[in-house]
Amino acid sequence: MALVSWPMLALVGQYIKIKRAAAMGIVLAGSSLGGVIWPIAIDRLLNNPSIGFPWTMRIVGFIMIPCFIFSCSVAKSPVAPSISADNERCEELDDEKTPEQSVKPKNHREEVLGLFKQRSLQLLCLAMFIVYFGMFSPFFYTTSFAVEKGFSTTLAFYTVSIVNGTSFFGRILPGIMADKYGKFNCCILATISAGVVALCWTKVTSVTSLVIWSAAYGFASGGILSLQQACAAQVASRNTLGLAIGSVSGSTALSAMANIPISGALAEKYGYLSLSLFSGVSLLLGAILLIAARMVQSKQLRAIV
């Protein structure tokens, strides 16, 4: 999946430069739409006695294969722009460059090394590493939380689709805003919002509050998922865009993997309040590191970064 997702995002980032955050948000919104449809479809298939688990997985594969074949067949790298077009584009982006990006490397190796030396990228990777320690806890444990609190199993099951449904809009709308108000600015706002909502998890006591909370968290976390890649693209050049996206995504791999078992152990031993605190504090600590990454690029509070 990593070999499918991140190269596709890098391709979109290479083609679209002006409204890049919105474009990346639209691409990632597809996974939210799938997150609404797949849980319901798979649940219906698994509960059908004539289908069962083996054929459910085969049906999933038969649907995914043609989708991937189409995506891979139409994906290609953009044609290298002419020198004059490059110069014109560079003039347009002069105001957006940070001091870290102002020195032009002599070759690709120096460009790659220059990317990894950027403090903004280092802090962005560290921020996302911390954020992913707690971000997916509500995605996986909202259902069990709802069942434990006495909500119907049907409603509990559909909370996953509610989270993913609002995440669809959370990946598109913040991307559109980020192109106007700054990728890092909007990502910080989304991360803080998700952290505050996560801290309010155990205050859910009614059906209405469960639905509202699930929708709010889905929207806020959707903004993080789409804007992290837009932030990575902002600190990279055209030649290192894919590397920057891969670096940020790679930095989240281990913490995302550890997130779910840690969350399960916390919920089992200490209850959902501990899980709420773990998720919320991880997100807020990540937001502080994102603020540091933003301040490296510009210390002006009203700057569009």
Residue frames relative to the residue before (quaternion, step in Angstrom):
aa qw qx qy qz dx dy dz
M 1.0000 0.0000 0.0000 0.0000 0.00 0.00 0.00
A 0.6143 0.5403 -0.3478 0.4579 3.58 1.10 -0.69
L 0.6576 0.5114 -0.3073 0.4600 3.57 1.05 -0.78
V 0.6618 0.4760 -0.3033 0.4933 3.58 1.23 -0.34
S 0.7364 0.4894 -0.2553 0.3912 3.56 0.70 -1.15
W 0.7764 0.4121 -0.2328 0.4162 3.57 0.52 -1.17
P 0.6260 0.5061 -0.3723 0.4619 3.66 0.95 -0.58
M 0.6246 0.5361 -0.3443 0.4516 3.60 1.05 -0.71
L 0.6462 0.5075 -0.3176 0.4733 3.58 1.01 -0.79
A 0.6418 0.5219 -0.3249 0.4585 3.57 1.00 -0.82
L 0.6294 0.5345 -0.3309 0.4569 3.59 1.03 -0.77
V 0.6511 0.5044 -0.3113 0.4741 3.56 0.94 -0.90
G 0.6594 0.5183 -0.3033 0.4522 3.57 0.99 -0.84
Q 0.6488 0.5082 -0.3199 0.4674 3.59 1.11 -0.63
Y 0.6788 0.4775 -0.2930 0.4747 3.59 1.03 -0.70
I 0.7981 0.2481 -0.0953 0.5407 3.57 0.85 -1.02
K 0.0779 -0.8354 0.5441 -0.0061 3.57 -0.58 1.16
I 0.6799 0.5100 -0.3043 0.4302 3.58 0.96 -0.82
K 0.7892 0.1757 -0.0722 0.5840 3.59 0.89 -0.98
R 0.0953 0.8664 -0.4851 0.0698 3.55 1.03 0.88
A 0.6581 0.5177 -0.3252 0.4395 3.63 0.88 -0.87
A 0.6489 0.5064 -0.3143 0.4729 3.58 0.99 -0.81
A 0.6522 0.5228 -0.3136 0.4506 3.58 0.96 -0.88
M 0.6756 0.4829 -0.2935 0.4735 3.58 0.90 -0.90
G 0.6275 0.5385 -0.3328 0.4533 3.57 1.06 -0.71
I 0.6399 0.5175 -0.3201 0.4694 3.57 1.03 -0.78
V 0.6422 0.5177 -0.3279 0.4605 3.60 0.97 -0.85
L 0.7144 0.4488 -0.2591 0.4702 3.59 0.84 -0.97
A 0.5530 0.6155 -0.3957 0.3985 3.59 1.18 -0.44
G 0.5463 0.6247 -0.3977 0.3913 3.58 1.17 -0.47
S 0.6514 0.5119 -0.3260 0.4553 3.59 1.01 -0.73
S 0.6118 0.5314 -0.3517 0.4686 3.60 1.13 -0.56
L 0.6308 0.5204 -0.3306 0.4712 3.56 1.01 -0.80
G 0.6459 0.5010 -0.3111 0.4848 3.56 1.04 -0.77
G 0.6398 0.5384 -0.3174 0.4472 3.56 1.10 -0.71
V 0.6148 0.5070 -0.3454 0.4957 3.58 1.24 -0.33
I 0.7421 0.4483 -0.2264 0.4439 3.56 0.86 -1.03
W 0.6932 0.5359 -0.3024 0.3754 3.59 0.75 -1.05
P 0.6585 0.5019 -0.3565 0.4329 3.69 0.76 -0.78
I 0.6654 0.4917 -0.3056 0.4712 3.58 0.99 -0.83
A 0.6735 0.5038 -0.3002 0.4499 3.58 0.88 -0.96
I 0.6843 0.4834 -0.2909 0.4619 3.58 0.88 -0.93
D 0.6190 0.5379 -0.3459 0.4559 3.59 1.03 -0.73
R 0.6613 0.4944 -0.3096 0.4715 3.59 0.95 -0.84
L 0.6620 0.5074 -0.3071 0.4582 3.59 0.97 -0.84
L 0.6711 0.5082 -0.3030 0.4467 3.59 0.90 -0.90
N 0.7172 0.4454 -0.2486 0.4747 3.56 1.05 -0.76
N 0.5458 0.5703 -0.4125 0.4546 3.57 1.30 0.12
P 0.4215 -0.7483 0.4468 0.2506 3.64 -0.43 1.18
S 0.6825 0.5009 -0.2939 0.4437 3.60 1.06 -0.65
I 0.6956 0.4455 -0.2694 0.4950 3.61 1.26 -0.21
G 0.0492 -0.8494 0.5221 0.0585 3.59 0.64 -1.10
F 0.7573 -0.4199 0.2708 0.4205 3.54 -1.37 -0.04
P 0.6664 0.5205 -0.3483 0.4045 3.67 0.72 -0.91
W 0.7379 0.4073 -0.2456 0.4789 3.59 0.78 -0.97
T 0.5398 0.5875 -0.4079 0.4439 3.60 1.20 -0.37
M 0.6837 0.4738 -0.2834 0.4773 3.58 0.90 -0.94
R 0.6388 0.5199 -0.3336 0.4587 3.61 1.02 -0.71
I 0.6335 0.5230 -0.3274 0.4668 3.58 1.00 -0.81
V 0.6141 0.5372 -0.3369 0.4699 3.57 1.03 -0.82
G 0.6749 0.4996 -0.2886 0.4601 3.57 0.89 -0.92
F 0.6601 0.5142 -0.3074 0.4532 3.58 0.97 -0.86
I 0.6501 0.4868 -0.3140 0.4917 3.60 1.15 -0.53
M 0.6843 0.5071 -0.2887 0.4372 3.58 0.94 -0.89
I 0.6335 0.5833 -0.3450 0.3733 3.59 0.91 -0.90
P 0.7084 0.4251 -0.3054 0.4735 3.67 0.70 -0.84
C 0.5962 0.5519 -0.3684 0.4519 3.61 1.10 -0.60
F 0.6827 0.4744 -0.2828 0.4784 3.58 0.92 -0.89
I 0.6186 0.5431 -0.3502 0.4469 3.59 1.00 -0.77
F 0.6555 0.5026 -0.3100 0.4707 3.58 0.96 -0.86
S 0.6711 0.5103 -0.3066 0.4418 3.59 0.84 -0.98
C 0.7079 0.4657 -0.2698 0.4574 3.56 0.84 -0.97
S 0.6553 0.5323 -0.3228 0.4278 3.59 1.05 -0.68
V 0.7369 0.4013 -0.2360 0.4901 3.61 1.07 -0.65
A 0.5804 0.5973 -0.3751 0.4070 3.61 1.25 -0.26
K 0.1788 0.7616 -0.6091 0.1307 3.57 -0.89 0.94
S 0.5681 -0.6001 0.4412 0.3500 3.54 -1.17 0.60
P 0.5332 -0.6328 0.4457 0.3416 3.60 -1.04 0.67
V 0.5586 -0.5801 0.4694 0.3622 3.54 -1.20 0.54
A 0.5285 -0.6418 0.4490 0.3275 3.57 -0.91 0.91
P 0.4189 -0.7217 0.4874 0.2571 3.61 -0.74 1.00
S 0.5849 -0.5729 0.4390 0.3702 3.54 -1.23 0.45
I 0.6611 -0.5177 0.3626 0.4043 3.55 -1.26 0.43
S 0.6553 0.5138 -0.3215 0.4508 3.57 0.96 -0.84
A 0.6439 0.5099 -0.3198 0.4724 3.56 1.03 -0.79
D 0.6272 0.5347 -0.3300 0.4603 3.57 1.04 -0.78
N 0.6669 0.5061 -0.3014 0.4563 3.55 0.93 -0.92
E 0.6395 0.5268 -0.3195 0.4599 3.54 1.03 -0.84
R 0.6651 0.5002 -0.3004 0.4661 3.56 0.99 -0.89
C 0.6278 0.5424 -0.3359 0.4459 3.57 1.03 -0.78
E 0.6375 0.5228 -0.3251 0.4632 3.57 1.04 -0.79
E 0.6420 0.5282 -0.3245 0.4511 3.56 1.06 -0.79
L 0.7545 0.4059 -0.2068 0.4724 3.58 1.02 -0.80
D 0.3583 0.7654 -0.4802 0.2349 3.60 1.24 0.04
D 0.6838 0.4939 -0.2915 0.4510 3.56 0.95 -0.86
E 0.6723 0.5097 -0.2957 0.4481 3.60 1.18 -0.53
K 0.5606 0.6310 -0.3925 0.3652 3.59 1.18 -0.41
T 0.3255 -0.7124 0.5893 0.1982 3.52 -1.17 0.72
P 0.6799 -0.4738 0.3417 0.4433 3.61 -1.21 0.24
E 0.6097 0.5732 -0.3466 0.4238 3.58 1.13 -0.67
Q 0.7461 0.4113 -0.2022 0.4830 3.58 1.10 -0.76
S 0.5064 0.7001 -0.4023 0.3026 3.57 1.25 -0.13
V 0.6649 0.4747 -0.3067 0.4884 3.61 1.17 -0.50
K 0.2797 -0.7801 0.5409 0.1434 3.56 -0.67 1.11
P 0.3536 -0.7451 0.5185 0.2256 3.63 -0.64 1.04
K 0.5508 -0.6428 0.4322 0.3109 3.54 -1.24 0.53
N 0.8071 0.0399 -0.0055 0.5890 3.61 1.06 -0.66
H 0.7287 -0.4487 0.2883 0.4295 3.53 -1.33 0.16
R 0.6238 0.5471 -0.3512 0.4339 3.59 0.98 -0.75
E 0.6699 0.4792 -0.2985 0.4821 3.57 0.92 -0.87
E 0.6152 0.5477 -0.3416 0.4526 3.56 1.11 -0.68
V 0.6522 0.5028 -0.3048 0.4785 3.58 1.00 -0.83
L 0.6655 0.4912 -0.3012 0.4745 3.58 0.90 -0.91
G 0.6331 0.5357 -0.3243 0.4549 3.56 1.05 -0.76
L 0.6210 0.5435 -0.3342 0.4553 3.57 1.08 -0.76
F 0.7074 0.4634 -0.2697 0.4605 3.59 0.83 -0.97
K 0.6502 0.5147 -0.3181 0.4595 3.59 1.19 -0.45
Q 0.5160 0.6479 -0.4203 0.3705 3.59 1.22 -0.25
R 0.4297 -0.7160 0.4897 0.2506 3.57 -0.73 1.06
S 0.6025 0.5703 -0.3617 0.4254 3.57 1.08 -0.66
L 0.6673 0.4723 -0.3005 0.4912 3.62 0.98 -0.78
Q 0.6349 0.5343 -0.3314 0.4490 3.58 0.96 -0.81
L 0.6901 0.4642 -0.2740 0.4829 3.57 0.93 -0.91
L 0.6155 0.5408 -0.3446 0.4582 3.58 1.08 -0.69
C 0.6525 0.5033 -0.3103 0.4741 3.60 0.96 -0.86
L 0.6653 0.4953 -0.3024 0.4697 3.59 0.93 -0.87
A 0.6338 0.5387 -0.3269 0.4486 3.57 0.99 -0.83
M 0.7033 0.4596 -0.2716 0.4694 3.57 0.86 -0.95
F 0.5674 0.5760 -0.3723 0.4557 3.58 1.17 -0.57
I 0.6895 0.4566 -0.2701 0.4932 3.59 0.94 -0.90
V 0.6341 0.5507 -0.3325 0.4290 3.59 0.92 -0.89
Y 0.7109 0.4816 -0.2686 0.4364 3.58 0.87 -0.94
F 0.4915 0.6433 -0.4393 0.3894 3.58 1.23 -0.11
G 0.8293 0.1942 -0.0882 0.5164 3.59 1.05 -0.67
M 0.4937 0.7179 -0.4132 0.2650 3.58 1.22 -0.29
F 0.7545 0.4148 -0.2295 0.4538 3.60 0.90 -0.83
S 0.3888 0.7394 -0.4748 0.2770 3.63 1.23 0.00
P 0.6935 0.4532 -0.3032 0.4709 3.64 0.80 -0.85
F 0.5881 0.5793 -0.3769 0.4200 3.62 1.06 -0.62
F 0.7790 0.3683 -0.1779 0.4753 3.56 0.90 -0.94
Y 0.7991 0.3388 -0.1528 0.4726 3.61 1.04 -0.65
T 0.4089 0.6933 -0.4935 0.3295 3.60 1.20 0.19
T 0.6325 0.5456 -0.3316 0.4385 3.59 1.01 -0.80
S 0.6998 0.4505 -0.2792 0.4789 3.60 0.81 -0.97
F 0.5995 0.5541 -0.3540 0.4563 3.59 1.11 -0.65
A 0.6698 0.5039 -0.2990 0.4562 3.57 0.91 -0.96
V 0.6447 0.5119 -0.3223 0.4674 3.60 0.98 -0.81
E 0.6628 0.5109 -0.3102 0.4511 3.59 0.93 -0.89
K 0.7005 0.4616 -0.2646 0.4757 3.58 1.08 -0.72
G 0.6225 -0.6075 0.3176 0.3775 3.58 1.25 0.17
F 0.4373 0.6734 -0.4819 0.3507 3.60 1.20 0.23
S 0.6222 -0.5509 0.3944 0.3922 3.56 -1.18 0.48
T 0.5689 -0.6099 0.4255 0.3513 3.56 -1.09 0.68
T 0.6029 0.5612 -0.3589 0.4390 3.60 1.10 -0.63
L 0.6699 0.4789 -0.2923 0.4863 3.58 0.91 -0.95
A 0.6341 0.5439 -0.3260 0.4424 3.56 0.97 -0.88
F 0.6536 0.5171 -0.3109 0.4570 3.57 0.97 -0.87
Y 0.7208 0.4612 -0.2575 0.4489 3.59 0.92 -0.87
T 0.4659 0.6614 -0.4668 0.3572 3.62 1.20 -0.05
V 0.5869 0.5669 -0.3704 0.4438 3.60 1.13 -0.61
S 0.6788 0.4755 -0.2874 0.4801 3.58 0.94 -0.86
I 0.6106 0.5392 -0.3536 0.4598 3.60 1.10 -0.63
V 0.6477 0.5154 -0.3106 0.4673 3.58 0.93 -0.93
N 0.7090 0.4496 -0.2636 0.4750 3.58 0.85 -0.95
G 0.6184 0.5614 -0.3437 0.4293 3.58 1.08 -0.69
T 0.7118 0.4122 -0.2568 0.5074 3.58 0.90 -0.87
S 0.5617 0.5828 -0.3855 0.4429 3.58 1.21 -0.44
F 0.5497 0.6083 -0.3836 0.4250 3.59 1.18 -0.56
F 0.7091 0.4194 -0.2459 0.5107 3.57 0.90 -0.95
G 0.6284 0.5543 -0.3274 0.4367 3.58 1.12 -0.68
R 0.6690 0.4811 -0.3052 0.4774 3.58 1.18 -0.41
I 0.7001 0.4575 -0.2678 0.4784 3.58 1.15 -0.55
L 0.7183 0.4770 -0.2757 0.4249 3.60 0.66 -1.09
P 0.6694 0.4635 -0.3306 0.4772 3.68 0.82 -0.77
G 0.6017 0.5572 -0.3607 0.4444 3.59 1.11 -0.59
I 0.6436 0.5069 -0.3127 0.4807 3.57 1.02 -0.82
M 0.6680 0.4896 -0.2957 0.4759 3.59 0.98 -0.85
A 0.6346 0.5647 -0.3351 0.4074 3.58 1.03 -0.81
D 0.6207 0.5464 -0.3485 0.4413 3.58 1.06 -0.65
K 0.7107 0.4253 -0.2492 0.5019 3.57 1.19 -0.48
Y 0.8092 0.2902 -0.1176 0.4972 3.57 0.90 -0.93
G 0.6610 -0.5143 0.3127 0.4481 3.61 1.22 -0.02
K 0.4906 -0.6877 0.4585 0.2760 3.56 -0.89 1.01
F 0.7004 0.4574 -0.2772 0.4727 3.57 0.82 -0.99
N 0.6144 0.5567 -0.3501 0.4359 3.60 0.98 -0.78
C 0.7158 0.4454 -0.2546 0.4737 3.58 0.83 -0.98
C 0.6237 0.5346 -0.3395 0.4582 3.59 1.08 -0.69
I 0.6232 0.5280 -0.3292 0.4737 3.58 1.05 -0.76
L 0.6607 0.5058 -0.3043 0.4636 3.57 0.92 -0.93
A 0.6582 0.5051 -0.3102 0.4641 3.61 0.94 -0.86
T 0.6682 0.5064 -0.3041 0.4524 3.60 0.95 -0.85
I 0.6467 0.5002 -0.3176 0.4803 3.59 0.97 -0.82
S 0.6456 0.5254 -0.3178 0.4541 3.58 0.96 -0.88
A 0.6599 0.5005 -0.3064 0.4692 3.59 0.93 -0.90
G 0.6491 0.5247 -0.3195 0.4487 3.58 1.01 -0.78
V 0.6561 0.5009 -0.3064 0.4741 3.58 0.96 -0.83
V 0.6516 0.5031 -0.3150 0.4722 3.59 0.95 -0.85
A 0.6397 0.5278 -0.3276 0.4527 3.60 0.97 -0.82
L 0.6559 0.5142 -0.3111 0.4567 3.61 1.00 -0.76
C 0.6731 0.4801 -0.2853 0.4848 3.59 1.25 -0.43
W 0.3214 0.8060 -0.4600 0.1883 3.59 1.32 0.00
T 0.7547 0.4176 -0.2319 0.4497 3.61 0.70 -1.05
K 0.5576 0.5928 -0.3973 0.4241 3.60 1.25 0.00
V 0.4832 0.6537 -0.4370 0.3851 3.58 1.30 0.00
T 0.0480 0.8359 -0.5406 0.0816 3.58 -0.55 1.17
S 0.7629 0.2772 -0.1681 0.5594 3.61 1.24 -0.17
V 0.6840 -0.4712 0.3577 0.4267 3.55 -1.33 0.25
T 0.6546 0.5266 -0.3094 0.4455 3.57 0.93 -0.92
S 0.6891 0.4750 -0.2861 0.4665 3.56 0.87 -0.95
L 0.6153 0.5439 -0.3493 0.4512 3.61 1.09 -0.65
V 0.6664 0.4928 -0.2956 0.4751 3.56 0.95 -0.89
I 0.6687 0.4982 -0.3018 0.4621 3.59 0.90 -0.94
W 0.6599 0.5074 -0.3112 0.4584 3.58 0.93 -0.90
S 0.6521 0.5148 -0.3128 0.4604 3.59 0.91 -0.90
A 0.6650 0.5009 -0.2976 0.4671 3.58 0.98 -0.89
A 0.6599 0.5127 -0.3106 0.4529 3.59 0.95 -0.88
Y 0.6843 0.4721 -0.3017 0.4667 3.58 0.89 -0.87
G 0.6249 0.5416 -0.3399 0.4479 3.58 0.99 -0.75
F 0.6650 0.5024 -0.3041 0.4614 3.58 0.94 -0.87
A 0.6953 0.4805 -0.2850 0.4522 3.59 0.82 -1.00
S 0.6862 0.4716 -0.2920 0.4705 3.59 0.87 -0.90
G 0.5851 0.5720 -0.3678 0.4418 3.59 1.13 -0.57
G 0.6243 0.5407 -0.3293 0.4577 3.56 1.09 -0.71
I 0.6327 0.5225 -0.3322 0.4651 3.58 1.03 -0.77
L 0.6822 0.5260 -0.2946 0.4137 3.57 0.82 -1.03
S 0.7226 0.4163 -0.2563 0.4887 3.58 0.99 -0.76
L 0.7166 0.4806 -0.2684 0.4284 3.59 0.89 -0.90
Q 0.5444 0.6062 -0.4226 0.3970 3.62 1.12 -0.40
Q 0.6754 0.4775 -0.2964 0.4775 3.58 1.03 -0.75
A 0.6207 0.5267 -0.3375 0.4726 3.57 1.10 -0.66
C 0.6293 0.5190 -0.3286 0.4761 3.58 1.07 -0.72
A 0.6369 0.5229 -0.3239 0.4647 3.57 1.01 -0.83
A 0.6631 0.5048 -0.3054 0.4606 3.58 0.96 -0.87
Q 0.6268 0.5682 -0.3430 0.4082 3.58 1.06 -0.69
V 0.7331 0.4131 -0.2438 0.4821 3.60 0.99 -0.75
A 0.6468 0.5142 -0.3102 0.4702 3.60 1.30 -0.01
S 0.4373 -0.6331 0.5574 0.3119 3.53 -1.34 0.23
R 0.7185 -0.4217 0.3082 0.4592 3.58 -1.27 0.04
N 0.7058 0.4777 -0.2648 0.4513 3.59 1.00 -0.82
T 0.7610 0.3419 -0.1970 0.5149 3.60 1.15 -0.47
L 0.3318 0.7779 -0.4846 0.2236 3.58 1.26 0.21
G 0.6748 0.4908 -0.2946 0.4658 3.58 0.88 -0.93
L 0.6403 0.5274 -0.3163 0.4602 3.57 1.03 -0.79
A 0.6509 0.5140 -0.3181 0.4592 3.59 0.98 -0.82
I 0.6548 0.4992 -0.3085 0.4763 3.58 0.94 -0.89
G 0.6683 0.5019 -0.2982 0.4611 3.57 0.94 -0.87
S 0.6371 0.5374 -0.3266 0.4457 3.58 1.04 -0.76
V 0.6685 0.4826 -0.2997 0.4799 3.57 0.93 -0.89
S 0.6617 0.4971 -0.3037 0.4722 3.58 0.96 -0.85
G 0.6537 0.5166 -0.3111 0.4572 3.57 1.00 -0.81
S 0.6330 0.5457 -0.3334 0.4364 3.58 1.05 -0.71
T 0.6861 0.4789 -0.2830 0.4689 3.59 1.17 -0.48
A 0.4886 0.7217 -0.4165 0.2587 3.59 1.20 -0.43
L 0.7287 0.4411 -0.2605 0.4544 3.59 0.71 -1.05
S 0.6739 0.4828 -0.3102 0.4654 3.60 0.94 -0.81
A 0.6267 0.5195 -0.3431 0.4688 3.60 1.05 -0.66
M 0.6423 0.5192 -0.3200 0.4643 3.57 1.04 -0.77
A 0.6967 0.4695 -0.2699 0.4705 3.57 1.00 -0.83
N 0.5239 0.6863 -0.3911 0.3188 3.57 1.18 -0.62
I 0.7287 0.4720 -0.2683 0.4174 3.58 0.69 -1.07
P 0.6966 0.4373 -0.3136 0.4745 3.68 0.75 -0.82
I 0.6143 0.5264 -0.3566 0.4674 3.60 1.05 -0.66
S 0.6514 0.5188 -0.3113 0.4578 3.57 0.95 -0.88
G 0.6532 0.5198 -0.3110 0.4544 3.57 0.96 -0.87
A 0.6619 0.5035 -0.3050 0.4640 3.57 0.97 -0.86
L 0.6485 0.5167 -0.3146 0.4620 3.58 1.00 -0.81
A 0.6743 0.4975 -0.2982 0.4571 3.59 0.89 -0.94
E 0.6813 0.5039 -0.2912 0.4440 3.56 0.98 -0.84
K 0.7658 0.3928 -0.2010 0.4679 3.55 0.92 -0.93
Y 0.8276 0.2268 -0.0863 0.5061 3.57 0.92 -0.90
G 0.5623 -0.6116 0.3924 0.3947 3.61 1.23 -0.15
Y 0.6901 -0.5316 0.3295 0.3641 3.51 -1.32 0.22
L 0.5181 0.6118 -0.4335 0.4114 3.60 1.20 -0.22
S 0.6518 0.5028 -0.3147 0.4726 3.59 0.97 -0.83
L 0.6423 0.5166 -0.3187 0.4679 3.58 1.04 -0.76
S 0.6251 0.5356 -0.3214 0.4681 3.56 1.06 -0.78
L 0.6734 0.4874 -0.2882 0.4753 3.58 0.94 -0.90
F 0.6401 0.5349 -0.3182 0.4505 3.58 0.97 -0.87
S 0.6875 0.4790 -0.2759 0.4710 3.56 0.90 -0.97
G 0.6975 0.4937 -0.2757 0.4402 3.57 0.83 -1.01
V 0.6768 0.4868 -0.2960 0.4661 3.58 0.91 -0.90
S 0.6119 0.5435 -0.3519 0.4543 3.61 1.03 -0.73
L 0.6767 0.4934 -0.2871 0.4650 3.57 0.92 -0.90
L 0.6869 0.4781 -0.2933 0.4621 3.59 0.90 -0.86
L 0.6242 0.5145 -0.3397 0.4798 3.60 1.06 -0.69
G 0.6315 0.5205 -0.3218 0.4762 3.56 1.05 -0.76
A 0.6256 0.5421 -0.3334 0.4512 3.57 1.05 -0.74
I 0.6215 0.5358 -0.3399 0.4594 3.60 1.05 -0.75
L 0.6652 0.4871 -0.2984 0.4808 3.59 0.99 -0.84
L 0.6159 0.5312 -0.3426 0.4703 3.59 1.10 -0.64
I 0.6154 0.5298 -0.3401 0.4743 3.57 1.06 -0.73
A 0.6400 0.5158 -0.3251 0.4677 3.58 1.01 -0.79
A 0.6472 0.5098 -0.3146 0.4714 3.59 1.01 -0.83
R 0.6480 0.5117 -0.3096 0.4716 3.56 1.06 -0.72
M 0.6746 0.5044 -0.2932 0.4521 3.59 0.97 -0.87
V 0.5606 0.5856 -0.3882 0.4383 3.60 1.17 -0.50
Q 0.7036 0.4656 -0.2582 0.4706 3.57 1.04 -0.81
S 0.7803 -0.1262 0.0890 0.6061 3.56 1.07 -0.74
K 0.3018 -0.7743 0.5346 0.1535 3.55 -0.82 1.01
Q 0.5018 0.6288 -0.4372 0.4022 3.58 1.25 0.02
L 0.4699 -0.7231 0.4342 0.2604 3.55 -0.66 1.12
R 0.7482 0.3844 -0.2135 0.4969 3.59 1.04 -0.71
A 0.4010 0.7259 -0.4737 0.2965 3.58 1.22 0.19
I 0.3973 -0.6857 0.5572 0.2482 3.56 -1.14 0.70
V 0.1064 0.8063 -0.5646 0.1408 3.57 -0.18 1.31
